Amino acid sequence: MTRLLTFLTMSALLAVTKGQSQMDFAGTGQLDISQINPFGSGIMFMLTTTQNPCQSRPHHEKHMYEHFIPGFDWQPRLCPPGTLYSAEACACHNIDLRQVFVCRPELLIDFNSDTIDDSSGNHISIGNNGNVVNFQNAGRFDGTGVLAAFQYSKQSFGTKLTVTLRFYKSTGGASNDQVLISNCIGGRFGSVEIALDLQTKEIVFRIESRVGSITEQAEVRQPFTEGVWTNVKLMYDGSTVTAEVDGSTKTAPLQGNINTRYNGIMIGSCHGRGFVGYIDDVHLYRCLLK
């Protein structure tokens, strides 16, 4: 509820201008103006504790909530594992004492049905620009196709994230930099990204984080071969980025929370970096998959 603190009255202001630094407010005792007025005595000011309106609301599932995104209306969100949404706190504030933690995918696209949907049970909406088709239980991308999970727009991944998928790179494509999964926006790389560098024949794993006001980025590269199925895993635990390709692992140090992006999670393309080939079994976890 909006509350405005009492501001200085004219009589109080006159008292200050006469050199009186302490005044008595009814029911509140004495107020030392010299201690709280940054502009010096004789200047009227007003303090406010007006709170910003809550941009989230309860969901019928207590471990979820809905967040308002201009242009996209109310979008469902998952609370961090072990927490429940509190309308009073406008946050996932309550502890779920009954929940036994198991690392499960928050997003799962397995391409095993006629429609391309999230199969995790969390009912995350998947957008398709119409150019991604399900072909023999895998997603076929022609360089123009993209899937989008807009739920992840401006959503923090914190310090625990795992992304796994497998891909088959076909020949072709307008770009030598082809995205498998990313939340890139404009010309900036994603704060979470797996892409292919066709010039060096490498898979590029990227995580961008923030420590205070400082932005940091880790990039790990692993070789790949076109024309074969390749399994990849990107994992971040708050101190290390791990990039795994068919069981081969490389790491890089990194600290801080993963940076947010206004874009959602994009699969198969991001800012014109369209992938040509097949992608399958996309999993995103907000936990560390062992």
C-alpha positions as CSV (number, residue, x, y, z in Angstrom):
1,M,0.0,0.0,0.0
2,T,1.4,3.4,-1.0
3,R,2.5,5.5,1.9
4,L,3.8,9.0,1.8
5,L,5.9,10.3,4.8
6,T,5.0,13.7,6.2
7,F,6.9,16.6,4.6
8,L,8.1,19.8,6.3
9,T,5.4,22.3,7.1
10,M,5.8,26.0,6.6
11,S,6.2,26.5,10.4
12,A,8.9,23.9,10.5
13,L,10.6,25.5,7.6
14,L,10.6,28.9,9.4
15,A,12.0,27.3,12.5
16,V,14.9,25.9,10.4
17,T,15.6,29.3,8.8
18,K,16.0,30.8,12.3
19,G,18.8,28.3,13.1
20,Q,16.6,25.8,14.9
21,S,17.9,22.3,13.9
22,Q,15.5,20.2,16.0
23,M,11.7,20.3,15.7
24,D,9.0,18.3,17.4
25,F,6.5,16.5,15.2
26,A,3.2,15.4,16.9
27,G,3.6,11.8,18.2
28,T,7.0,11.3,16.7
29,G,9.4,13.2,19.1
30,Q,12.2,15.4,17.8
31,L,13.6,15.3,14.3
32,D,17.1,16.5,13.7
33,I,16.9,18.3,10.3
34,S,20.7,18.8,10.1
35,Q,21.2,15.1,10.0
36,I,18.7,14.1,7.3
37,N,18.5,17.1,5.0
38,P,21.2,16.8,2.4
39,F,20.6,20.3,1.0
40,G,21.1,22.1,4.3
41,S,18.5,23.8,6.5
42,G,15.8,26.0,5.0
43,I,15.1,23.7,2.1
44,M,11.8,21.9,1.9
45,F,12.0,18.2,0.9
46,M,9.8,15.1,0.8
47,L,10.6,11.5,1.4
48,T,8.6,8.6,-0.1
49,T,8.3,4.9,0.4
50,T,6.1,4.4,-2.6
51,Q,6.7,0.8,-3.8
52,N,6.7,-0.2,-7.4
53,P,3.7,-2.2,-8.4
54,C,4.1,-5.9,-8.4
55,Q,4.5,-7.3,-11.9
56,S,3.8,-10.9,-11.0
57,R,0.7,-12.7,-9.7
58,P,0.0,-16.2,-8.3
59,H,-0.4,-19.2,-10.5
60,H,-2.7,-22.1,-9.7
61,E,0.4,-24.2,-9.2
62,K,2.1,-22.8,-6.0
63,H,5.6,-23.5,-7.3
64,M,4.9,-21.3,-10.3
65,Y,3.8,-17.6,-10.8
66,E,2.9,-15.4,-13.7
67,H,5.0,-12.4,-14.8
68,F,3.7,-9.6,-16.9
69,I,5.7,-8.8,-20.0
70,P,4.6,-5.8,-22.2
71,G,3.5,-7.1,-25.5
72,F,3.3,-10.7,-24.4
73,D,0.7,-10.4,-21.5
74,W,1.1,-12.7,-18.5
75,Q,3.6,-15.5,-18.9
76,P,4.1,-18.5,-16.5
77,R,7.3,-18.8,-14.6
78,L,8.8,-21.5,-12.4
79,C,10.0,-20.7,-8.9
80,P,13.5,-21.9,-8.0
81,P,13.5,-25.5,-6.7
82,G,12.3,-25.8,-3.2
83,T,10.4,-22.5,-3.1
84,L,6.8,-21.4,-3.5
85,Y,5.4,-18.1,-4.7
86,S,4.2,-15.5,-2.1
87,A,1.8,-12.9,-3.3
88,E,2.5,-10.8,-0.2
89,A,6.3,-10.7,-1.0
90,C,5.8,-10.6,-4.8
91,A,8.5,-13.3,-5.0
92,C,9.2,-17.0,-4.6
93,H,9.7,-16.4,-0.9
94,N,8.2,-19.4,0.8
95,I,10.0,-22.6,1.4
96,D,8.4,-25.8,0.2
97,L,9.2,-28.3,3.0
98,R,7.6,-31.2,1.1
99,Q,9.7,-31.0,-2.0
100,V,12.4,-33.5,-2.5
101,F,14.9,-32.0,-4.9
102,V,15.6,-33.9,-8.1
103,C,17.4,-32.3,-11.1
104,R,14.7,-32.4,-13.8
105,P,14.6,-30.4,-17.1
106,E,12.6,-27.2,-16.9
107,L,12.4,-27.2,-20.7
108,L,12.4,-30.4,-22.9
109,I,11.9,-30.5,-26.6
110,D,12.2,-34.1,-27.9
111,F,10.5,-33.7,-31.3
112,N,8.6,-37.0,-30.7
113,S,5.2,-35.8,-31.5
114,D,3.5,-34.2,-34.6
115,T,3.6,-30.8,-32.9
116,I,6.8,-29.2,-31.6
117,D,6.0,-28.7,-27.9
118,D,7.6,-28.7,-24.4
119,S,7.5,-32.2,-23.0
120,S,8.8,-31.4,-19.5
121,G,5.3,-31.1,-18.0
122,N,5.8,-27.4,-17.3
123,H,3.8,-26.3,-20.3
124,I,6.3,-23.8,-21.6
125,S,5.0,-22.2,-24.8
126,I,7.2,-22.9,-27.9
127,G,7.0,-20.5,-30.8
128,N,7.8,-21.6,-34.3
129,N,8.2,-19.2,-37.2
130,G,6.8,-22.0,-39.5
131,N,10.2,-23.0,-41.0
132,V,11.0,-25.7,-38.4
133,V,9.5,-29.2,-39.1
134,N,9.6,-32.4,-37.3
135,F,11.4,-35.0,-39.5
136,Q,11.9,-38.5,-38.2
137,N,11.7,-37.4,-34.5
138,A,14.2,-34.5,-34.9
139,G,13.8,-30.9,-35.8
140,R,14.9,-30.0,-39.3
141,F,16.3,-26.5,-39.7
142,D,17.0,-24.9,-43.1
143,G,18.8,-21.7,-42.0
144,T,15.6,-19.7,-41.7
145,G,13.8,-21.7,-39.1
146,V,13.7,-20.8,-35.4
147,L,12.0,-22.0,-32.2
148,A,11.5,-19.6,-29.4
149,A,10.7,-20.0,-25.7
150,F,9.8,-16.4,-24.8
151,Q,9.2,-17.4,-21.1
152,Y,12.9,-16.8,-20.6
153,S,12.8,-13.1,-21.6
154,K,14.5,-11.1,-18.9
155,Q,14.6,-14.1,-16.6
156,S,17.6,-14.8,-14.4
157,F,19.3,-18.2,-14.5
158,G,21.4,-17.5,-11.4
159,T,24.5,-19.6,-10.9
160,K,23.2,-23.1,-11.8
161,L,22.3,-24.0,-15.4
162,T,22.7,-27.1,-17.6
163,V,21.8,-27.3,-21.3
164,T,22.0,-30.5,-23.3
165,L,21.1,-31.3,-26.9
166,R,22.3,-33.2,-29.9
167,F,22.7,-32.0,-33.5
168,Y,23.5,-33.1,-37.0
169,K,25.2,-30.5,-39.2
170,S,24.3,-30.6,-42.8
171,T,26.1,-28.6,-45.5
172,G,25.1,-25.1,-46.3
173,G,23.9,-21.9,-44.6
174,A,24.2,-18.2,-45.2
175,S,26.4,-17.7,-42.1
176,N,29.6,-19.2,-40.9
177,D,28.3,-18.6,-37.4
178,Q,25.3,-20.9,-36.8
179,V,23.3,-20.9,-33.5
180,L,22.1,-24.1,-31.9
181,I,20.7,-22.4,-28.8
182,S,21.1,-18.8,-27.6
183,N,19.4,-15.8,-25.9
184,C,21.3,-13.3,-28.0
185,I,19.8,-9.9,-28.7
186,G,20.8,-7.6,-31.5
187,G,24.5,-7.9,-32.2
188,R,25.3,-9.2,-28.7
189,F,26.1,-12.9,-28.1
190,G,23.8,-14.7,-25.8
191,S,24.5,-14.8,-22.1
192,V,23.8,-18.5,-22.6
193,E,24.8,-19.8,-26.1
194,I,26.0,-22.8,-28.0
195,A,26.9,-22.1,-31.6
196,L,29.0,-23.4,-34.5
197,D,32.0,-21.7,-36.0
198,L,32.1,-23.2,-39.5
199,Q,35.5,-21.7,-40.4
200,T,37.3,-23.4,-37.5
201,K,34.9,-26.4,-37.3
202,E,34.3,-25.7,-33.6
203,I,31.4,-25.7,-31.2
204,V,31.5,-22.4,-29.2
205,F,30.1,-22.5,-25.7
206,R,29.4,-19.1,-24.1
207,I,28.3,-17.9,-20.7
208,E,28.1,-14.2,-19.7
209,S,27.8,-13.3,-16.1
210,R,27.8,-10.3,-13.8
211,V,29.7,-9.7,-10.6
212,G,28.5,-6.4,-9.1
213,S,28.6,-3.9,-12.0
214,I,31.3,-5.9,-13.9
215,T,30.3,-8.1,-16.8
216,E,32.5,-11.2,-17.5
217,Q,32.3,-13.8,-20.2
218,A,33.8,-17.3,-20.6
219,E,34.1,-19.0,-24.0
220,V,35.0,-22.6,-24.5
221,R,35.6,-24.3,-27.9
222,Q,35.5,-27.9,-28.9
223,P,35.9,-29.4,-32.4
224,F,33.1,-31.2,-34.3
225,T,32.5,-33.1,-37.5
226,E,29.8,-32.4,-40.0
227,G,27.5,-35.2,-41.1
228,V,27.4,-37.1,-37.8
229,W,25.2,-36.8,-34.7
230,T,27.0,-34.9,-31.9
231,N,26.0,-34.7,-28.2
232,V,26.8,-31.5,-26.4
233,K,26.4,-30.2,-22.8
234,L,26.9,-26.7,-21.4
235,M,27.0,-26.4,-17.6
236,Y,27.6,-23.5,-15.2
237,D,27.9,-23.8,-11.4
238,G,28.8,-20.3,-10.4
239,S,32.6,-20.8,-10.6
240,T,33.2,-22.9,-13.7
241,V,31.8,-23.3,-17.3
242,T,31.9,-26.9,-18.5
243,A,31.6,-27.7,-22.2
244,E,31.2,-31.4,-23.1
245,V,31.2,-32.9,-26.6
246,D,30.6,-36.6,-26.9
247,G,32.2,-37.2,-23.5
248,S,35.2,-34.9,-24.0
249,T,35.2,-32.1,-21.5
250,K,36.8,-28.6,-21.3
251,T,36.3,-26.0,-18.6
252,A,36.9,-22.3,-18.1
253,P,36.6,-20.2,-14.8
254,L,33.8,-17.7,-14.4
255,Q,31.9,-16.2,-11.4
256,G,28.7,-14.4,-10.8
257,N,25.0,-14.7,-11.9
258,I,24.3,-15.3,-15.5
259,N,23.2,-12.0,-17.2
260,T,19.6,-11.6,-18.2
261,R,18.5,-10.8,-21.8
262,Y,15.3,-9.3,-23.0
263,N,15.2,-12.0,-25.7
264,G,13.9,-15.5,-24.9
265,I,15.7,-18.7,-25.6
266,M,16.1,-19.2,-29.3
267,I,16.8,-22.5,-31.0
268,G,18.2,-22.9,-34.5
269,S,18.8,-19.2,-35.2
270,C,19.5,-15.9,-33.4
271,H,20.0,-12.5,-35.1
272,G,20.4,-14.1,-38.6
273,R,22.8,-16.8,-37.5
274,G,20.7,-19.6,-38.9
275,F,21.6,-23.3,-38.5
276,V,21.3,-25.8,-41.3
277,G,20.8,-29.4,-40.1
278,Y,18.9,-31.3,-37.4
279,I,18.6,-30.6,-33.6
280,D,17.1,-33.1,-31.2
281,D,16.5,-33.7,-27.4
282,V,16.9,-30.1,-26.2
283,H,17.0,-30.0,-22.4
284,L,17.4,-27.0,-20.1
285,Y,17.9,-27.4,-16.4
286,R,18.1,-24.9,-13.6
287,C,20.4,-27.3,-11.7
288,L,23.6,-29.2,-12.3
289,L,23.1,-32.4,-14.2
290,K,25.6,-35.0,-13.0
